[in-house]
Amino acid sequence: MAKDAGFATERQDPNTVTFHPLRHTVASWLAMRGVDLFTVAKLMGHSSIDMVVRVYGHLLPDHKRRAMAQLGAWLGSLHLLEAAA
């Protein structure tokens, strides 16, 4: 497939572009835009997200902050429901 698209399939010349670095670039961009790593793994054709987490997990923007904000919003809505009861 890479050869059909005109990409070099071997790294004989350091100035040629191979498919593999472009694949990493796409996966990195997806992670940096906040796409969940399960989806990145599936798009890259991996059966497990383990390798994707190790390689691209550090690129997730604000994932801990967003998770805590969602939890806080959920807990706040529970408090409002209890107050209304």
N, C-alpha and C positions, 0 to 999 in steps of 0.2 A: 504494500500500500504506500509506504513512504517513497519507494523508488518510482512508483507510478506518478506520484505528485512532483517528481523532480528533485527530491532530497537525496543527498548522499547517504549511503547506507553504511559506510565505513569512515573512520577518522584518519585517513591517510594524509590529507592536507588540512592543516590547522585552520585554514581560512574557509573551509566549506561548512555549510550549515547542515547539521544532521537533524533528524526528526526528534531524537531523544531530548535535547535541551529545549526544544520548542514545547514538548509535552510537559516538561517541568515548569516552563513559563506559564502555560495555560493553567495547570493545577495551582500554581502560586497565586495567579491573578484571581482565580475563583475563591481561594481561601481568604485572600486579602479583601475581597468584596463581601465577605461574610457568608458565603455559601457553606452549608454544613458539610463536615468532612465525610459523612456517609454518602452524600450526593457526589462529592468530588471523587471518592473511591469508586463509585459505580460508573461515573463518566470515564474514569481512567481504566476501567475494566478489571479492577481488583475485586477479589471475592471477600476480602476482609479490610477493615479500615485501619488495622494496626500499623502498617507501614506508612499510610497516609498521615496518621496522627503523629508519628515520629518525625516525618520529614516536613510536613506543612503545618502542624498544629500551632507552632509559635507565630504563625502569620495571621491567625484569627484576630480581627480587631475588636477589642473591648468585650470579648466573649464572657468574661467573668462579671464585668460590670452590668452587662445586659441581662445576664441570668439572675443576678441579685435584684435588679430593678423589676424584673418580671415577678420574682418571688414576693418582693415588697408590695407590688400592685395586687397580687392575688391575696396576700394576707390582709391588706387594707380592705379589699372587697369583702372578705369574710367578716371583718369587724363591722362593716356597715350592715351586712345581712343580720348579724347577731343583734345589733342595736335596733334594727327595724322590727325584730320579732317580738 
